[in-house]
């Protein structure tokens, strides 16, 4: 550390006093949040904090109907939708139900917290914009087919929503009015990954597309020759997407070239990937979880689970959190894939876990929302 120059008179050195005060009082750490599906607009599904096993159950909340969506949180509350069409606002600390909004049809899609709005799509094809604190409706935008993916928000505040009408649409966050529409040849079943005012998204027509979100114009596309059932992610200048039966692809966004393809035999992919910029992790339908080098696509490890994967993993520092379709919640070592801890949730899982600070949230098909906390890390050795 560089030492400060000697001070002859503190009374005559107000600037140095201010500097010392700034050194003595650290800036407050912003509260941990998970406002968008997969934590960040790029849909990386990665956070810096590790979890220490064994995780401890903090609380459970029982909804009136199955939970197949993924939660979002502002660090104080969390919001999660149900197949019965209810959007629940829960206290993150206690799990108590703060309010409930009846959306009128099943909610499979995760919500989005953006532009002072809480946005949620339904199977009826409606996107509801609510006040996050009260649940009061601000506006509703109606499409012509169901919405099963979370909406997204670009750097300019535009709300992007895709659906089974094969269209990606940009909306004004204040009014819900349409700004532009991009039409594909089949369903959109995944959330767009965002980098500023550029979006990467896949469709069941097999195309991975990069568009300009300021106007909806296509920049480039790549035909992967198979359904793209979930969201891609963006990491640096590349995007990664999985297809049902044609492997996992890494796409160079500046040139449109293919950086690598990972295509093990007898493997189908329905889940979204996660990446911390170094490692890429994705679950397959054949009960395997794969860790790849993001830059090369080379395998680092493969973990054999008890069931297949519909939900995406979360990379949490040196650990990985993942839940298989059978409801087995697992904590793995990021480097080796070794299972550190597991917990049977007792019901099927279609959604993905989220991590708000060291609190993990996951919903199950029997209508239970589970909250787990990381164990206390070991105390540092005494000098």
N, C-alpha and C positions, 0 to 999 in steps of 0.2 A: 504493500500500500504506500502511495506517495505521501510523505509527511507535509503538514502545513508549515508555512514559514513562521518564525517566532513572532509573537504579538507583544509589543511593548506595553500597550495600554488597551484593554478591552473596551474601556469607555469611549475611546477614540476610534474604534473599529467596528461600527455597526454592520458593515458588510460581512465581516468575518463571523460576527455573532449570528447573523442570519444563515450563513453557510453551515456553522456548527449546529444550529437548530435543525436545519434540513437533514444533516447527517444523523442526528440523534433520533429523529422521528420519521419512521418509514411511512411511505404512502400506504393508505389502507388497501388491502387486497379486495378486488371486486368479488361479489358473491358468485359461486359456481352456478351455472345455468345450463340448460339443454333446451334451447328455444325452437330448434328445427330438427326435423328427422335426420338422424345420423350425426347430431351435435353441431355441425358446421355447414354452411352453404355448399361447400365442395363435397359434402356427404362422405367425408373420410372415416367417420365412426371411430375417431381416436382422441383420447384425452391423456394428459401427462401423468395424472396421479395413479399409482399402483394400488392394488387391493391386497390386504394381508389376510390369509386364511387363518382360522375358519370364519366365514361370514356369519353374522348374527342376525336373526330375524328381528326387525324393528317393529313392524305392524303388518296387518293385512286388512284389506277392505273388500267386502263382498258386494258386487253389483247384482242387479236383478237378472242379468242375462250375460251370455258369453262375451269375453274380451278377446278380440283378435287384432287390435291395433296396438300401436306403440305410443307411449306417453311423451309429452314435452313438459318442460318446467322452467319457471323463472327464478328458481332458488327458494321460493316461499310456498308456491302452490304447484300442483301438477294437474294436467288435464289429459283425460283418456276417454276414448269413445267405445261404445258397446254395439253388439249386433242388434240389440233391441232398439237402437236409435237414440240412446242417451249419451250425452257428453257429461262426464263427471269432473267437477273441480274438487280436488282433495288437498288438504293441508299436508305439505311435504313432511313436516315434523311428526304429525300424529296420525295421519291417514283419515282424519275426520272429513265427512262430506260437506263441503261449503255451499255448493249449489249444483243443480242438475239442469241441463238444457235438453229438451226433446226436439231432435232434429227431424223427425218424421219418417226416417228410414234408417236401415242398418249403417253403422259407421265402421268400416274396415280401415280407412285411411288414418294415418297419424295427423295430428293437428300441426299448425304453424303459428308461432308467436312472432308477429312482425307489424311494424307501423302502428303500434298501440292497438292491434287487433289480435283476436284469436280466430283462426280460420280453420274450418273443418269441412271435408267433403263427405257425401253420402252415396249409397247405392242408387238413390233416386236421381242422381246427377246434379245435385245442388251443392253449391259452395256457400256455407254460412259464415258471415263475418260477425263476431260477437265482441262485446266489451269483456276483456279478460277477468276483470274483478267481479262483475255482477252477472255475466252471462246474458246481458241484454243484447238483442239482435240489432246490428247496424244496417246490414243489407244482405241480400241473397242473390247469387248469380246462378242461373239455371242452364245446364248443358243438356244434350240430348241422350246421354247414356251415363252409366254409373261411374263414380270416381272411387278408385281403390288406392290411389297413391297420395302422399302428402303434397300440398301445394308448396311452392318455393317463392323466395323474394330476392330479386336481383339488387345490385348496388344502388340503383336509382329508386328502389321502392316498389317496382312493379310486381304484382302478384302473378305467378305462373301456375296454371293448373291444367293437367292433362287427364284424359278419361277414355272410356271405351267407345267414344265417338270418333276416335283416331285423330283428335285435334289437341294441340297445345295452344292455350289462349293466355294472353297477357291482360290483366285487369288493373284499373285504377284503384288504389287501396282506399281512397276516400269515398268513392261512389259505387265501386263494383262494375263500372262500365267497361266494355271490351275495348282494348287498345289495338290489338292485332290478333290474327289467328294463323297458325301453321298447321296444315293438314298432312297427315301420314296415310299409309295404306292399311293400317290395322291398329289394334288397341294400343293405348299407352298405359302401361301397368306399373311404371316406376316414376319416381320423383326426378326432375331435372337436377343435375349437379351444376353449380354455378361458380364462375370465376369473374367477378365484376359484372359486366354486362354481356357475358357470353355464357351460354348454357349448353351442356351435353346431355342428351337423353336418348333412350332406346325405345323401340317399338316392337310389337309382335310381327311387324313386317320384316324384321331381321336387320333393320338399318340403325346404325348409331350415328347421330347427327350432332353437328356443332352449329349453333345459330347465334346471331346477334340479337340480344333481347331488347335493344332500343327500337327495333323495327320488325323483328320476326323474320329477317332474311337469312337464308341458308348460307353458311360459310363453306362447309364441306360435309360429306357423309361417307360412311363406310358400310358396305353390305357384309354382314357376318353370317348370312345364309342360315339363320336359325332364330327362333323366337328369343327376344331379350325380355325376360320376365320380371326383372327387378331394376333398381336404379344403378347407374354407373357411379364412379367417383372420379374426381379430378385430383391429381397430385403433381404439382409443378406444371410442366408443359405436356403432361400425358394424361390420358383418361383410361380407365379400366372398366370393362363390362363383361358380364357372363352371359352365355347363351344356354338354352335348355340342353342341346345335344351337340354343340360344336365348340365347346371349350370356353376358356377365359382368354380375353384379348386385351393387349395394351396398345393404345393408339397414340401416335405422336401428333399433337394438335397443330403445331406450326406447319408441318409438311403434309399431314394426312397419311403418313407411312405407318406400317404395322411394325411395332417394336418387338413384340413376341406374341405367341399363342401357346397356351397350356391346354393340352387336350388328352388327358389320360383316358384309357379305354373304359367302357361300361360306367361312365360317370355323367350324370345329369345335374344341372345347376338351376335352382329356383331362388336362391338367396342372394343378397347383395354382399359385396366385399367390404373390407375395412383395410385401411393403410395408415401408417404413421410416417410415410415418406421413405421408409427403408424396407419394411416387410409388408406383404399383402396377405391377408387371411380371408378365406372364404369356405363356406360349408357346402357339401354336395348331398344329393339325395341318397347316396349309397352309404350313409353313416360316416363319412370321412370329412375331416376338417383339414384344409390344406394351407400351409404357410409357404409363400414364395418370395424370392428376392424381387422387389418391385422393379429394379432396373433391368434384370435379365430374364425373369420368369423361372429361374432355377428353383427346384424344390429345396426347402430347408427342413421341413418335417411334415408328416401326415399323422393326425391323431384319429384313431378309430373310436367313434362314439357309440351310443346305444341305439340311436335312431337317426333319421335323416334331418336335414336342416331346411327350414323355411325362413327363419329369422336370420338377421345378420349378426356377426360378432362385434364386440367392442374391444379395441386395443386400449388397455388402461396401464400406461407406463410399462412396467416389466411383466405385466400379466395380461391375459385375454379372458374376457367374459363371454360366454356363449350358452345358448339354450337350444337343445334339439327339439324336434317336433313332438317327441314323447314327454316333454316337460322336465328333462334332466338339466338343471342349472349347473354349469361347470366353471371353475376357475383354473386356467392353465398357465404354465410358465411360457412367456412369450418366446424365449430363446429355444427351448427344447420341445415344447408341446406337451410336457408332462402334466398330468392332471394333479392339481394341488388340493382340490376340494370339490365336492359335488353335493347337490341337494335335490331330492325328488319333489317336484311341485305338485304331483298327483293329477295333472290334467295336461292335455295337449297345448302346445304353444305355437301360434302363428306369427306373433310380433317379435320385436327385438328388445333387448334390455337397454336401459339408459342409465347413465351414471351422473348424479348431481353431487359434486364433491365426492364424498366416500359413501354416498347412499345410492344403492342400486334399486331400480324399479322394473318390474316385469308383470304383465297381465297374462291370464290363462283362460282356456276355453270354458272353465267352470264358473267364470265370473269373478275370480279372485285377483286383486291387485296386491302384489307382494312387495315389501320393502325390506332390504337387507343392508346392514352396515359392515364395513370393513372392520376386522379385529384391530385392536390397538397395535401399532408397530412396536417391535421390541425397543426397550429403553437403551440409549447409548451407554457404552461402558463408562464407569466412573474413572476419573483421572487418578 
